[in-house]
Amino acid sequence: MIELRTPAEIDAMRPAGRFVAEVLATLRDETKVGTNLLHLDRRAHDMIRAAGAESCYIDYHPSFGASPFGKVLCTSINDAVLHGLPHDYALRDGDLVTLDFAASVDGWVADSAVSFVVGTARDEDLALIDTTQRALAAAIETATVGKKIGDISAAIAAVAHAEGLSINTDFGGHGVGRTMHGDPHVANDGKAGRGYPLRAGLVVALEPWFLHTTDELVTDPDGWTLRSADGSRGSHSEHTVAITPDGPIVLTDRSFLGVD
């Protein structure tokens, strides 16, 4: 069921968005060559406790997950692009890192993800990250009253296709509110002018993610981490966005912290 939020409820979601933005900005700043993924998860856990927030991941067990996730942060490295389960791994020079984080503050959820490179970056990795960021910006710009879900999907796809990338539509954006995943599903490819009409009060997590040379995924033995089928690297950018009569509001915007 698609739920629309009142202006007061959208205001009530702002602290969750701000908290998620602060956690991702902090973790990105602290992530270096040699940082262990388990340390990042513990750091996020500490910030959740200090803020009196709640994790959306630790008990999360959807049909596609092998077991409850058990961690509070997704850490996807290199050819892993989604649902990366933190494990004992120290980051190496040139690793492409995606951090995906969702939390609940006062019963309201926000969800966001960021990709970046530690140490020496490959040009192709920076280009892929830039593509997902531009696709997210296009999606946000399109998230206005009177458009349709298909318009958002088509805006994302146009950026990807212009770079010669293929697109997986198994996982994409989604409604956000009292829970992390709700209706509507927002695929990263679709036809403009089709789908659910965008109305004021709709809150969605928009999340383009792309792989260098494939759109096929394989699942790690951990039952969670999704990797490219051909070993190519991936990037993922995500924000929680509220649609209002005055335009989209990015609830997880990190710019107030001086970062993108």
TITIGU-184706 format. One line per 10 residues: number of its first residue (from 1); their letters; for each residue z, x, y of N, C-alpha, C. Coordinates in nm, 2 decimals, m for minus. Example, Ala and Ser with C-alpha at 12.3 -4.5 7.8 and 13.67 -1.06 7.14 Angstrom:
BEGIN
1) AS) 0.78,1.32,m0.57,0.78,1.23,m0.45,0.78,1.32,m0.33 ~ 0.71,1.28,m0.22,0.71,1.37,m0.11,0.79,1.29,0.00
***
This chain:
BEGIN
1) MIELRTPAEI) 0.00,0.08,m0.12,0.00,0.00,0.00,0.00,0.09,0.12 ~ m0.09,0.06,0.22,m0.10,0.13,0.34,0.00,0.07,0.44 ~ 0.09,0.16,0.50,0.19,0.11,0.59,0.16,0.17,0.73 ~ 0.18,0.08,0.83,0.16,0.12,0.97,0.29,0.14,1.04 ~ 0.31,0.24,1.12,0.44,0.27,1.18,0.44,0.22,1.33 ~ 0.55,0.17,1.37,0.57,0.14,1.51,0.58,0.26,1.60 ~ 0.56,0.25,1.73,0.58,0.37,1.81,0.72,0.43,1.80 ~ 0.82,0.34,1.78,0.96,0.39,1.76,0.97,0.47,1.63 ~ 0.90,0.42,1.52,0.91,0.50,1.40,0.84,0.63,1.40 ~ 0.73,0.63,1.48,0.65,0.76,1.49,0.74,0.86,1.57
11) DAMRPAGRFV) 0.81,0.81,1.67,0.91,0.90,1.74,1.02,0.95,1.65 ~ 1.06,0.86,1.55,1.16,0.90,1.46,1.11,1.00,1.36 ~ 0.98,1.02,1.34,0.92,1.11,1.25,0.91,1.25,1.32 ~ 0.92,1.26,1.45,0.90,1.38,1.52,1.00,1.50,1.47 ~ 1.13,1.47,1.45,1.21,1.58,1.41,1.17,1.64,1.27 ~ 1.12,1.55,1.18,1.07,1.61,1.05,0.95,1.70,1.08 ~ 0.86,1.65,1.16,0.74,1.73,1.19,0.78,1.87,1.26 ~ 0.87,1.86,1.35,0.92,1.98,1.42,0.99,2.08,1.32 ~ 1.07,2.02,1.23,1.14,2.11,1.13,1.04,2.18,1.04 ~ 0.94,2.10,0.98,0.84,2.16,0.90,0.76,2.27,0.97
21) AEVLATLRDE) 0.73,2.24,1.09,0.66,2.34,1.17,0.74,2.47,1.19 ~ 0.87,2.45,1.22,0.95,2.57,1.24,0.97,2.65,1.11 ~ 0.98,2.58,1.00,1.00,2.65,0.87,0.87,2.73,0.84 ~ 0.75,2.67,0.85,0.63,2.74,0.82,0.61,2.86,0.92 ~ 0.64,2.84,1.05,0.62,2.95,1.14,0.72,3.06,1.11 ~ 0.84,3.03,1.08,0.94,3.13,1.04,0.89,3.21,0.92 ~ 0.85,3.14,0.82,0.81,3.20,0.69,0.69,3.29,0.71 ~ 0.60,3.24,0.79,0.47,3.32,0.81,0.51,3.45,0.88 ~ 0.60,3.44,0.98,0.64,3.56,1.06,0.71,3.66,0.97 ~ 0.79,3.61,0.87,0.87,3.70,0.79,0.79,3.75,0.66
31) TKVGTNLLHL) 0.68,3.69,0.63,0.60,3.73,0.51,0.52,3.86,0.54 ~ 0.55,3.96,0.46,0.49,4.09,0.48,0.45,4.14,0.34 ~ 0.37,4.25,0.34,0.35,4.32,0.21,0.48,4.36,0.15 ~ 0.50,4.32,0.02,0.63,4.35,m0.05,0.72,4.23,m0.05 ~ 0.70,4.13,0.03,0.78,4.01,0.02,0.77,3.94,m0.11 ~ 0.88,3.90,m0.17,0.87,3.83,m0.30,0.86,3.68,m0.28 ~ 0.78,3.61,m0.36,0.77,3.47,m0.34,0.90,3.39,m0.37 ~ 0.98,3.44,m0.45,1.11,3.38,m0.48,1.20,3.39,m0.35 ~ 1.19,3.50,m0.28,1.26,3.52,m0.16,1.22,3.41,m0.05 ~ 1.09,3.39,m0.04,1.04,3.29,0.05,1.09,3.15,0.01
41) DRRAHDMIRA) 1.09,3.12,m0.11,1.15,2.99,m0.15,1.30,2.98,m0.12 ~ 1.37,3.08,m0.15,1.52,3.08,m0.11,1.54,3.07,0.04 ~ 1.45,3.13,0.12,1.46,3.13,0.26,1.44,2.98,0.31 ~ 1.33,2.92,0.25,1.31,2.78,0.29,1.42,2.69,0.25 ~ 1.48,2.72,0.13,1.59,2.64,0.08,1.71,2.65,0.18 ~ 1.74,2.77,0.22,1.85,2.79,0.32,1.82,2.72,0.45 ~ 1.70,2.71,0.49,1.67,2.64,0.62,1.68,2.49,0.60 ~ 1.65,2.44,0.48,1.67,2.30,0.45,1.82,2.26,0.46 ~ 1.90,2.34,0.39,2.04,2.32,0.39,2.10,2.32,0.53 ~ 2.06,2.43,0.61,2.12,2.44,0.74,2.08,2.33,0.83
51) AGAESCYIDY) 1.96,2.27,0.81,1.92,2.16,0.90,1.96,2.02,0.85 ~ 2.03,2.02,0.73,2.06,1.89,0.67,1.94,1.81,0.63 ~ 1.83,1.87,0.60,1.71,1.81,0.56,1.71,1.79,0.40 ~ 1.61,1.74,0.35,1.59,1.72,0.21,1.45,1.77,0.16 ~ 1.45,1.84,0.05,1.32,1.88,0.00,1.24,1.77,m0.06 ~ 1.11,1.77,m0.04,1.02,1.67,m0.10,0.97,1.72,m0.24 ~ 0.99,1.85,m0.26,0.92,1.92,m0.38,1.01,1.93,m0.50 ~ 1.14,1.96,m0.48,1.22,2.01,m0.59,1.23,1.92,m0.71 ~ 1.23,1.79,m0.68,1.24,1.69,m0.79,1.11,1.62,m0.81 ~ 1.00,1.67,m0.75,0.87,1.60,m0.75,0.81,1.62,m0.89
61) HPSFGASPFG) 0.77,1.51,m0.95,0.71,1.51,m1.08,0.60,1.40,m1.10 ~ 0.49,1.43,m1.04,0.38,1.33,m1.06,0.31,1.35,m1.19 ~ 0.22,1.26,m1.22,0.15,1.26,m1.35,0.08,1.39,m1.39 ~ 0.03,1.46,m1.28,m0.04,1.59,m1.31,0.05,1.71,m1.32 ~ 0.18,1.69,m1.29,0.27,1.81,m1.30,0.34,1.81,m1.44 ~ 0.35,1.94,m1.49,0.40,1.95,m1.63,0.55,1.92,m1.63 ~ 0.62,1.93,m1.52,0.77,1.91,m1.52,0.80,1.89,m1.37 ~ 0.93,1.86,m1.34,0.97,1.86,m1.20,0.94,2.00,m1.14 ~ 0.89,2.00,m1.01,0.85,2.12,m0.95,0.96,2.23,m0.95 ~ 1.08,2.19,m0.91,1.19,2.28,m0.92,1.21,2.38,m0.81
71) KVLCTSINDA) 1.12,2.39,m0.71,1.12,2.47,m0.60,1.10,2.39,m0.47 ~ 1.12,2.45,m0.35,1.11,2.37,m0.23,0.99,2.41,m0.15 ~ 0.91,2.51,m0.20,0.80,2.56,m0.12,0.68,2.59,m0.22 ~ 0.56,2.56,m0.18,0.44,2.59,m0.26,0.39,2.73,m0.20 ~ 0.37,2.83,m0.29,0.32,2.96,m0.26,0.20,2.99,m0.34 ~ 0.08,2.97,m0.28,m0.05,2.99,m0.35,m0.11,3.12,m0.30 ~ m0.14,3.21,m0.40,m0.19,3.34,m0.36,m0.33,3.37,m0.41 ~ m0.41,3.42,m0.33,m0.55,3.46,m0.36,m0.63,3.35,m0.42 ~ m0.66,3.35,m0.55,m0.74,3.25,m0.61,m0.67,3.12,m0.64 ~ m0.53,3.12,m0.62,m0.46,3.00,m0.62,m0.47,2.93,m0.49
81) VLHGLPHDYA) m0.49,2.80,m0.49,m0.51,2.73,m0.36,m0.42,2.61,m0.33 ~ m0.36,2.55,m0.44,m0.28,2.44,m0.43,m0.16,2.45,m0.53 ~ m0.05,2.39,m0.49,0.07,2.37,m0.58,0.12,2.50,m0.64 ~ 0.11,2.61,m0.57,0.15,2.74,m0.63,0.30,2.74,m0.65 ~ 0.34,2.75,m0.77,0.49,2.76,m0.81,0.54,2.89,m0.78 ~ 0.64,2.91,m0.69,0.70,3.04,m0.66,0.75,3.11,m0.79 ~ 0.72,3.24,m0.80,0.76,3.32,m0.91,0.79,3.46,m0.87 ~ 0.83,3.54,m0.96,0.87,3.68,m0.93,0.74,3.76,m0.90 ~ 0.69,3.76,m0.78,0.58,3.84,m0.74,0.59,3.89,m0.60 ~ 0.58,4.02,m0.58,0.59,4.09,m0.45,0.44,4.10,m0.40
91) LRDGDLVTLD) 0.43,4.05,m0.28,0.29,4.04,m0.21,0.24,4.18,m0.19 ~ 0.11,4.19,m0.21,0.04,4.32,m0.20,m0.06,4.32,m0.08 ~ m0.09,4.44,m0.04,m0.18,4.45,0.08,m0.31,4.37,0.05 ~ m0.34,4.29,0.15,m0.46,4.21,0.14,m0.45,4.08,0.07 ~ m0.33,4.04,0.02,m0.32,3.91,m0.04,m0.34,3.80,0.06 ~ m0.41,3.70,0.01,m0.43,3.57,0.09,m0.33,3.48,0.05 ~ m0.24,3.43,0.14,m0.12,3.35,0.11,m0.14,3.22,0.17 ~ m0.11,3.11,0.09,m0.10,2.98,0.15,0.04,2.93,0.12 ~ 0.11,2.88,0.23,0.24,2.82,0.22,0.23,2.68,0.25 ~ 0.28,2.59,0.16,0.27,2.45,0.18,0.41,2.39,0.17
101) FAASVDGWVA) 0.45,2.31,0.27,0.59,2.27,0.28,0.60,2.13,0.33 ~ 0.68,2.05,0.26,0.71,1.92,0.31,0.86,1.89,0.30 ~ 0.92,1.82,0.39,1.06,1.79,0.39,1.09,1.66,0.46 ~ 1.20,1.61,0.43,1.25,1.48,0.49,1.37,1.50,0.58 ~ 1.36,1.45,0.70,1.47,1.46,0.80,1.50,1.31,0.84 ~ 1.62,1.27,0.82,1.67,1.14,0.85,1.58,1.03,0.78 ~ 1.53,1.06,0.66,1.45,0.97,0.59,1.30,0.96,0.62 ~ 1.26,1.05,0.71,1.11,1.06,0.74,1.06,1.19,0.70 ~ 0.93,1.19,0.64,0.87,1.30,0.58,0.76,1.36,0.67 ~ 0.75,1.49,0.67,0.63,1.56,0.73,0.59,1.67,0.63
111) DSAVSFVVGT) 0.46,1.70,0.64,0.39,1.78,0.54,0.29,1.87,0.61 ~ 0.29,2.00,0.58,0.20,2.09,0.65,0.17,2.21,0.56 ~ 0.06,2.28,0.59,0.03,2.41,0.51,m0.04,2.50,0.60 ~ m0.03,2.63,0.57,m0.10,2.73,0.65,m0.14,2.85,0.56 ~ m0.26,2.90,0.58,m0.30,3.02,0.51,m0.32,3.14,0.60 ~ m0.29,3.26,0.55,m0.30,3.38,0.62,m0.31,3.50,0.53 ~ m0.34,3.62,0.58,m0.35,3.74,0.50,m0.23,3.83,0.54 ~ m0.17,3.90,0.44,m0.07,4.00,0.47,m0.14,4.14,0.45 ~ m0.11,4.22,0.55,m0.17,4.36,0.54,m0.32,4.35,0.59 ~ m0.40,4.43,0.52,m0.54,4.45,0.55,m0.62,4.33,0.50
121) ARDEDLALID) m0.69,4.27,0.60,m0.76,4.14,0.56,m0.91,4.17,0.53 ~ m0.96,4.10,0.43,m1.10,4.10,0.41,m1.17,4.00,0.51 ~ m1.29,4.04,0.56,m1.36,3.96,0.65,m1.39,3.82,0.59 ~ m1.42,3.82,0.46,m1.46,3.69,0.40,m1.34,3.60,0.39 ~ m1.22,3.66,0.38,m1.10,3.58,0.37,m1.06,3.52,0.51 ~ m1.08,3.60,0.61,m1.06,3.55,0.75,m1.16,3.44,0.78 ~ m1.28,3.45,0.74,m1.38,3.35,0.76,m1.35,3.22,0.69 ~ m1.30,3.23,0.57,m1.26,3.11,0.49,m1.14,3.04,0.56 ~ m1.04,3.12,0.60,m0.93,3.06,0.67,m0.97,2.99,0.80 ~ m1.06,3.05,0.87,m1.11,2.99,1.00,m1.19,2.86,0.97
131) TTQRALAAAI) m1.26,2.86,0.86,m1.33,2.74,0.82,m1.24,2.62,0.79 ~ m1.13,2.65,0.72,m1.03,2.54,0.69,m0.96,2.49,0.82 ~ m0.94,2.59,0.91,m0.87,2.55,1.03,m0.97,2.47,1.12 ~ m1.09,2.50,1.13,m1.19,2.43,1.20,m1.21,2.29,1.14 ~ m1.21,2.28,1.01,m1.23,2.15,0.94,m1.11,2.06,0.97 ~ m0.99,2.12,0.98,m0.87,2.04,1.01,m0.88,2.00,1.16 ~ m0.92,2.08,1.25,m0.93,2.04,1.39,m1.03,1.93,1.40 ~ m1.14,1.93,1.32,m1.24,1.83,1.33,m1.19,1.70,1.27 ~ m1.11,1.71,1.17,m1.04,1.59,1.11,m0.95,1.52,1.21 ~ m0.87,1.61,1.28,m0.77,1.55,1.37,m0.84,1.49,1.49
141) ETATVGKKIG) m0.95,1.55,1.54,m1.02,1.49,1.65,m1.08,1.36,1.61 ~ m1.12,1.34,1.49,m1.18,1.22,1.44,m1.08,1.11,1.41 ~ m0.95,1.14,1.40,m0.85,1.05,1.36,m0.81,0.96,1.48 ~ m0.90,0.87,1.52,m0.87,0.78,1.63,m0.89,0.63,1.59 ~ m0.83,0.55,1.66,m0.84,0.40,1.64,m0.99,0.36,1.65 ~ m1.03,0.28,1.55,m1.17,0.24,1.55,m1.26,0.31,1.45 ~ m1.22,0.44,1.42,m1.29,0.51,1.32,m1.25,0.46,1.18 ~ m1.31,0.52,1.07,m1.27,0.49,0.94,m1.24,0.62,0.86 ~ m1.17,0.60,0.75,m1.13,0.71,0.67,m1.25,0.80,0.63 ~ m1.36,0.74,0.61,m1.48,0.81,0.57,m1.53,0.90,0.69
151) DISAAIAAVA) m1.50,0.86,0.81,m1.54,0.95,0.93,m1.46,1.08,0.92 ~ m1.33,1.07,0.89,m1.25,1.19,0.88,m1.30,1.28,0.76 ~ m1.33,1.22,0.65,m1.38,1.29,0.53,m1.51,1.36,0.57 ~ m1.60,1.29,0.64,m1.73,1.34,0.67,m1.72,1.46,0.77 ~ m1.62,1.45,0.86,m1.60,1.55,0.96,m1.55,1.68,0.89 ~ m1.47,1.67,0.80,m1.42,1.79,0.72,m1.54,1.85,0.65 ~ m1.61,1.76,0.58,m1.72,1.81,0.49,m1.83,1.88,0.58 ~ m1.86,1.83,0.70,m1.96,1.89,0.78,m1.93,2.04,0.81 ~ m1.80,2.07,0.84,m1.77,2.20,0.86,m1.78,2.29,0.74 ~ m1.74,2.24,0.62,m1.75,2.32,0.50,m1.90,2.34,0.46
161) HAEGLSINTD) m1.98,2.23,0.47,m2.12,2.24,0.42,m2.19,2.34,0.51 ~ m2.16,2.34,0.64,m2.23,2.43,0.74,m2.20,2.58,0.70 ~ m2.10,2.61,0.62,m2.07,2.74,0.57,m2.11,2.76,0.43 ~ m2.18,2.66,0.37,m2.23,2.67,0.24,m2.13,2.65,0.13 ~ m2.01,2.59,0.16,m1.91,2.57,0.07,m1.92,2.44,0.00 ~ m1.89,2.43,m0.13,m1.88,2.31,m0.21,m1.74,2.26,m0.20 ~ m1.72,2.13,m0.22,m1.59,2.06,m0.19,m1.54,1.99,m0.32 ~ m1.41,2.01,m0.35,m1.35,1.94,m0.46,m1.28,1.82,m0.39 ~ m1.29,1.70,m0.45,m1.23,1.58,m0.39,m1.12,1.52,m0.48 ~ m1.07,1.60,m0.58,m0.96,1.56,m0.66,m0.83,1.55,m0.58
171) FGGHGVGRTM) m0.82,1.65,m0.49,m0.69,1.65,m0.41,m0.73,1.66,m0.26 ~ m0.66,1.58,m0.18,m0.69,1.58,m0.04,m0.58,1.52,0.04 ~ m0.61,1.46,0.16,m0.51,1.41,0.24,m0.45,1.28,0.19 ~ m0.34,1.23,0.26,m0.27,1.12,0.21,m0.18,1.06,0.32 ~ m0.14,0.94,0.29,m0.04,0.88,0.38,0.09,0.95,0.37 ~ 0.17,0.94,0.48,0.30,1.01,0.49,0.40,0.91,0.56 ~ 0.52,0.90,0.52,0.61,0.81,0.58,0.75,0.84,0.53 ~ 0.80,0.74,0.45,0.93,0.75,0.39,0.92,0.84,0.26 ~ 0.80,0.85,0.21,0.78,0.94,0.10,0.66,1.04,0.13 ~ 0.65,1.14,0.05,0.55,1.25,0.08,0.41,1.20,0.06
181) HGDPHVANDG) 0.38,1.13,m0.05,0.25,1.09,m0.08,0.24,0.94,m0.09 ~ 0.15,0.88,0.00,0.12,0.74,0.00,m0.02,0.71,0.03 ~ m0.06,0.59,0.04,m0.19,0.55,0.08,m0.21,0.56,0.23 ~ m0.33,0.59,0.27,m0.46,0.60,0.19,m0.48,0.75,0.15 ~ m0.56,0.76,0.05,m0.61,0.90,0.01,m0.72,0.93,0.11 ~ m0.72,1.06,0.16,m0.82,1.11,0.25,m0.90,1.22,0.19 ~ m1.01,1.19,0.12,m1.09,1.30,0.06,m1.14,1.40,0.16 ~ m1.17,1.52,0.11,m1.23,1.62,0.20,m1.38,1.61,0.21 ~ m1.44,1.51,0.15,m1.58,1.48,0.16,m1.60,1.33,0.15 ~ m1.69,1.28,0.22,m1.72,1.13,0.22,m1.82,1.09,0.32
191) KAGRGYPLRA) m1.85,0.96,0.32,m1.95,0.91,0.41,m1.89,0.85,0.54 ~ m1.95,0.89,0.65,m1.90,0.83,0.78,m1.93,0.68,0.78 ~ m1.83,0.61,0.84,m1.85,0.47,0.86,m1.80,0.38,0.74 ~ m1.74,0.45,0.64,m1.69,0.38,0.53,m1.54,0.40,0.51 ~ m1.48,0.31,0.43,m1.34,0.32,0.40,m1.25,0.24,0.49 ~ m1.12,0.27,0.48,m1.02,0.19,0.56,m1.03,0.22,0.71 ~ m1.03,0.11,0.79,m1.04,0.13,0.93,m0.91,0.19,0.98 ~ m0.92,0.29,1.07,m0.81,0.36,1.12,m0.74,0.27,1.23 ~ m0.61,0.25,1.22,m0.54,0.16,1.31,m0.42,0.24,1.37 ~ m0.38,0.20,1.48,m0.26,0.26,1.55,m0.14,0.24,1.45
201) GLVVALEPWF) m0.07,0.35,1.43,0.05,0.35,1.35,0.03,0.41,1.21 ~ m0.10,0.44,1.18,m0.12,0.51,1.05,m0.08,0.65,1.07 ~ m0.01,0.70,0.97,0.03,0.85,0.97,m0.02,0.91,0.84 ~ m0.10,1.02,0.85,m0.16,1.08,0.74,m0.14,1.23,0.75 ~ m0.13,1.29,0.63,m0.14,1.44,0.62,m0.29,1.47,0.59 ~ m0.35,1.54,0.68,m0.49,1.58,0.66,m0.49,1.73,0.61 ~ m0.57,1.75,0.50,m0.55,1.89,0.44,m0.68,1.94,0.38 ~ m0.77,1.99,0.46,m0.89,2.06,0.40,m0.85,2.18,0.33 ~ m0.90,2.20,0.21,m0.88,2.32,0.13,m1.02,2.36,0.07 ~ m1.05,2.48,0.07,m1.18,2.53,0.02,m1.17,2.66,m0.06
211) LHTTDELVTD) m1.26,2.68,m0.15,m1.27,2.80,m0.23,m1.40,2.87,m0.19 ~ m1.40,3.00,m0.21,m1.52,3.08,m0.16,m1.65,3.03,m0.23 ~ m1.65,3.02,m0.36,m1.77,3.01,m0.44,m1.77,2.90,m0.54 ~ m1.67,2.81,m0.54,m1.67,2.71,m0.64,m1.59,2.59,m0.59 ~ m1.60,2.47,m0.65,m1.51,2.36,m0.62,m1.43,2.32,m0.75 ~ m1.43,2.41,m0.85,m1.37,2.37,m0.98,m1.23,2.45,m0.99 ~ m1.13,2.37,m1.04,m1.00,2.42,m1.05,m0.95,2.44,m1.20 ~ m0.86,2.53,m1.22,m0.80,2.54,m1.35,m0.65,2.55,m1.32 ~ m0.57,2.50,m1.42,m0.42,2.50,m1.40,m0.36,2.62,m1.47 ~ m0.26,2.68,m1.41,m0.19,2.79,m1.47,m0.10,2.74,m1.58
221) PDGWTLRSAD) m0.05,2.83,m1.67,0.04,2.79,m1.77,0.17,2.73,m1.72 ~ 0.20,2.76,m1.59,0.32,2.70,m1.54,0.31,2.55,m1.52 ~ 0.19,2.49,m1.54,0.17,2.35,m1.53,0.15,2.30,m1.39 ~ 0.15,2.39,m1.29,0.14,2.34,m1.15,0.03,2.42,m1.07 ~ 0.04,2.55,m1.07,m0.05,2.63,m0.98,m0.20,2.60,m1.02 ~ m0.27,2.56,m0.91,m0.42,2.54,m0.93,m0.50,2.65,m0.87 ~ m0.58,2.71,m0.96,m0.67,2.82,m0.92,m0.81,2.79,m0.93 ~ m0.89,2.87,m0.86,m1.04,2.85,m0.87,m1.08,2.89,m1.01 ~ m1.18,2.82,m1.06,m1.23,2.84,m1.20,m1.30,2.98,m1.21 ~ m1.35,3.03,m1.10,m1.43,3.16,m1.10,m1.35,3.28,m1.04
231) GSRGSHSEHT) m1.23,3.26,m1.01,m1.15,3.37,m0.95,m1.17,3.39,m0.80 ~ m1.25,3.31,m0.74,m1.27,3.33,m0.59,m1.15,3.28,m0.52 ~ m1.13,3.33,m0.40,m1.01,3.30,m0.32,m1.02,3.16,m0.25 ~ m0.90,3.11,m0.21,m0.89,2.98,m0.15,m0.81,2.98,m0.02 ~ m0.83,2.88,0.06,m0.76,2.86,0.19,m0.73,2.71,0.20 ~ m0.61,2.68,0.27,m0.57,2.54,0.28,m0.50,2.53,0.42 ~ m0.54,2.43,0.50,m0.48,2.40,0.62,m0.44,2.26,0.63 ~ m0.32,2.23,0.68,m0.27,2.09,0.67,m0.18,2.06,0.79 ~ m0.19,1.94,0.84,m0.10,1.88,0.94,m0.07,1.74,0.92 ~ 0.05,1.69,0.96,0.08,1.55,0.95,0.04,1.49,1.09
241) VAITPDGPIV) m0.04,1.39,1.09,m0.10,1.33,1.21,m0.07,1.18,1.22 ~ m0.02,1.14,1.34,0.00,1.00,1.37,m0.12,0.95,1.46 ~ m0.18,0.84,1.42,m0.29,0.78,1.50,m0.23,0.68,1.59 ~ m0.26,0.69,1.72,m0.20,0.61,1.82,m0.31,0.56,1.92 ~ m0.28,0.45,2.00,m0.38,0.41,2.09,m0.43,0.51,2.19 ~ m0.34,0.61,2.21,m0.38,0.72,2.31,m0.44,0.84,2.24 ~ m0.46,0.83,2.11,m0.52,0.95,2.04,m0.43,1.00,1.93 ~ m0.47,1.10,1.85,m0.39,1.15,1.75,m0.27,1.24,1.80 ~ m0.16,1.23,1.73,m0.04,1.31,1.76,m0.02,1.40,1.64 ~ m0.02,1.53,1.66,0.00,1.62,1.55,0.15,1.65,1.54
251) LTDRSFLGVD) 0.22,1.58,1.44,0.36,1.59,1.43,0.41,1.73,1.39 ~ 0.33,1.80,1.31,0.37,1.93,1.26,0.30,2.04,1.34 ~ 0.26,2.01,1.47,0.20,2.12,1.55,0.30,2.23,1.57 ~ 0.25,2.36,1.55,0.33,2.48,1.57,0.31,2.55,1.70 ~ 0.23,2.49,1.79,0.19,2.56,1.91,0.31,2.58,2.00 ~ 0.41,2.49,1.99,0.53,2.50,2.08,0.61,2.62,2.05 ~ 0.58,2.68,1.93,0.65,2.80,1.88,0.57,2.93,1.92 ~ 0.46,2.91,1.98,0.37,3.02,2.02,0.28,3.07,1.90 ~ 0.26,2.99,1.80,0.18,3.02,1.69,0.07,2.91,1.67 ~ m0.03,2.94,1.59,m0.13,2.84,1.56,m0.09,2.75,1.45
***
